[in-house]
Amino acid sequence: MSEHPDLPYEGGCRCGQVRIKVSTPPILAAACHCKGCQRMTGSAYSITVTIPSDGFAVTQGEPVMGGMHGDVHHHHCPHCLSWVFTTAEFFQGVVNLRATMLDDPTWFVPFIETYTSEMLPWAGTPAQHSYEKFPDFADFPKLIKEYAAEHERKPNG
């Protein structure tokens, strides 16, 4: 388990024109192996920290929509086109932040991995839970509770 740093977390796109701030702890961390994420990142998978919407803010710049423009909304920097975060109509109340947009992403470890059916053969992760597609929505309360318990801050001493 990797220790979360103290809040708030800050981050931004590659060129720095879009900046974000996270003021609440993540509720989940994931790697997605779907072909869409592979193509959007130019890598084997995307990595995400799921943040309650009320604990997330764009503090500088104005992201633009990119991606396929369906019920999933990918938000990008209008200048460098970095994929900064995602919101989805079917998963309201949360923001899926690209973990590498954080100024310090070194603590991030995927807790779940999705779309392993599309995973490149060499692209494993240390995720504790793997799903061939996307987890059932009924599984999320249990996953969120387990993730929170694992990342609960212990008092000093």
Wavefront OBJ file of the C-alpha trace (Angstrom):
o trace
v 0.000 0.000 0.000
v 1.196 3.464 -0.837
v 0.552 6.296 1.627
v -1.554 9.177 0.319
v 0.137 12.566 0.761
v -1.521 15.311 2.788
v -4.355 17.222 1.160
v -4.813 19.303 -0.852
v -3.300 17.732 -3.957
v -2.546 20.017 -6.861
v -1.759 19.302 -10.455
v -2.147 20.359 -14.024
v -1.698 19.642 -17.669
v 1.620 19.349 -19.483
v 1.849 23.038 -20.437
v 0.489 24.349 -17.120
v -2.421 26.343 -18.567
v -4.980 24.128 -16.774
v -4.464 23.625 -13.040
v -6.545 21.575 -10.610
v -6.890 21.151 -6.850
v -8.165 18.108 -4.932
v -9.404 18.773 -1.387
v -10.929 15.380 -0.480
v -9.270 11.953 -0.476
v -9.739 9.705 -3.495
v -12.390 7.020 -3.156
v -10.807 4.649 -5.683
v -7.726 4.231 -7.887
v -7.829 2.365 -11.173
v -6.055 1.375 -14.354
v -8.179 0.962 -17.483
v -6.878 -1.275 -20.257
v -9.649 -0.547 -22.800
v -8.601 0.247 -26.361
v -10.110 3.732 -26.043
v -7.851 4.561 -23.082
v -4.873 3.016 -24.860
v -5.456 5.268 -27.841
v -6.198 8.411 -25.808
v -3.060 8.005 -23.684
v -0.742 6.530 -26.303
v 0.095 3.933 -23.666
v -1.005 0.521 -22.419
v -3.659 1.900 -20.039
v -4.944 5.036 -18.358
v -4.591 5.575 -14.630
v -7.296 7.277 -12.625
v -8.028 8.501 -9.135
v -11.743 8.873 -8.464
v -12.531 12.021 -6.477
v -15.900 13.201 -5.103
v -16.952 16.147 -7.299
v -17.256 18.501 -4.333
v -13.560 17.942 -3.565
v -12.318 18.759 -7.066
v -11.801 22.158 -8.686
v -10.247 23.572 -11.818
v -8.261 26.509 -10.432
v -6.786 27.853 -13.657
v -7.755 27.658 -17.308
v -10.840 26.211 -18.913
v -10.702 22.586 -20.090
v -12.435 21.626 -23.331
v -14.309 18.444 -24.179
v -12.528 15.788 -26.189
v -12.933 12.093 -26.818
v -16.059 10.604 -28.350
v -18.614 13.096 -26.913
v -21.042 10.431 -25.665
v -22.200 10.059 -22.061
v -18.546 10.083 -20.950
v -16.951 13.543 -21.017
v -13.170 13.746 -21.367
v -11.785 17.154 -20.373
v -8.546 18.334 -22.008
v -6.317 21.381 -21.922
v -7.207 23.495 -24.987
v -3.523 24.290 -25.611
v -1.485 21.103 -25.052
v -4.496 18.725 -25.289
v -3.497 16.786 -22.160
v -6.358 14.561 -21.000
v -6.833 15.948 -17.477
v -10.058 14.390 -16.137
v -13.284 12.603 -17.039
v -16.882 12.883 -15.890
v -19.695 10.514 -16.825
v -23.457 10.942 -16.887
v -23.912 7.403 -15.535
v -21.492 7.940 -12.621
v -22.450 11.351 -11.265
v -20.926 12.937 -8.191
v -17.350 11.940 -9.013
v -14.473 13.078 -11.199
v -11.966 10.614 -12.623
v -8.684 12.504 -12.573
v -5.761 11.223 -14.625
v -3.362 10.407 -11.791
v -0.299 11.605 -13.710
v -1.795 15.113 -13.829
v -1.035 15.410 -10.089
v 2.142 17.318 -9.275
v 3.183 14.291 -7.188
v 1.717 11.065 -8.602
v 4.363 8.841 -6.982
v 1.958 7.539 -4.308
v -0.586 6.287 -6.847
v -1.135 2.524 -7.105
v -4.119 1.094 -9.026
v -6.540 -0.701 -6.698
v -8.675 -2.076 -9.530
v -7.997 -2.664 -13.199
v -10.717 -2.706 -15.830
v -11.043 -4.093 -19.346
v -8.377 -6.731 -18.850
v -9.992 -8.437 -21.860
v -8.283 -5.723 -23.961
v -5.040 -5.617 -21.938
v -1.758 -5.786 -23.823
v -0.024 -9.047 -22.841
v 2.907 -7.313 -21.089
v 0.898 -4.579 -19.320
v 0.082 -5.991 -15.893
v -0.486 -3.809 -12.823
v -0.365 -4.484 -9.056
v -4.148 -3.924 -8.809
v -5.898 -6.072 -6.203
v -9.081 -6.505 -8.275
v -9.282 -7.238 -12.005
v -12.326 -7.076 -14.265
v -12.615 -8.292 -17.859
v -14.878 -5.312 -18.577
v -16.169 -2.680 -16.133
v -17.237 -3.721 -12.596
v -20.962 -3.971 -11.903
v -22.187 -0.764 -10.293
v -23.369 -2.923 -7.377
v -19.682 -3.750 -6.676
v -18.609 -0.126 -6.200
v -19.773 0.397 -2.588
v -17.731 -2.633 -1.496
v -14.677 -1.572 -3.529
v -14.857 2.002 -2.216
v -15.169 0.773 1.372
v -12.231 -1.619 0.946
v -10.088 1.088 -0.683
v -10.921 3.540 2.130
v -10.052 0.973 4.818
v -6.732 0.227 3.166
v -5.834 3.920 2.889
v -7.186 5.052 6.245
v -4.765 7.408 7.927
v -3.290 6.069 11.126
v -2.696 8.525 14.006
v 0.970 9.351 14.625
v 2.575 7.710 17.591
l 1 2 3 4 5 6 7 8 9 10 11 12 13 14 15 16 17 18 19 20 21 22 23 24 25 26 27 28 29 30 31 32 33 34 35 36 37 38 39 40 41 42 43 44 45 46 47 48 49 50 51 52 53 54 55 56 57 58 59 60 61 62 63 64 65 66 67 68 69 70 71 72 73 74 75 76 77 78 79 80 81 82 83 84 85 86 87 88 89 90 91 92 93 94 95 96 97 98 99 100 101 102 103 104 105 106 107 108 109 110 111 112 113 114 115 116 117 118 119 120 121 122 123 124 125 126 127 128 129 130 131 132 133 134 135 136 137 138 139 140 141 142 143 144 145 146 147 148 149 150 151 152 153 154 155 156 157
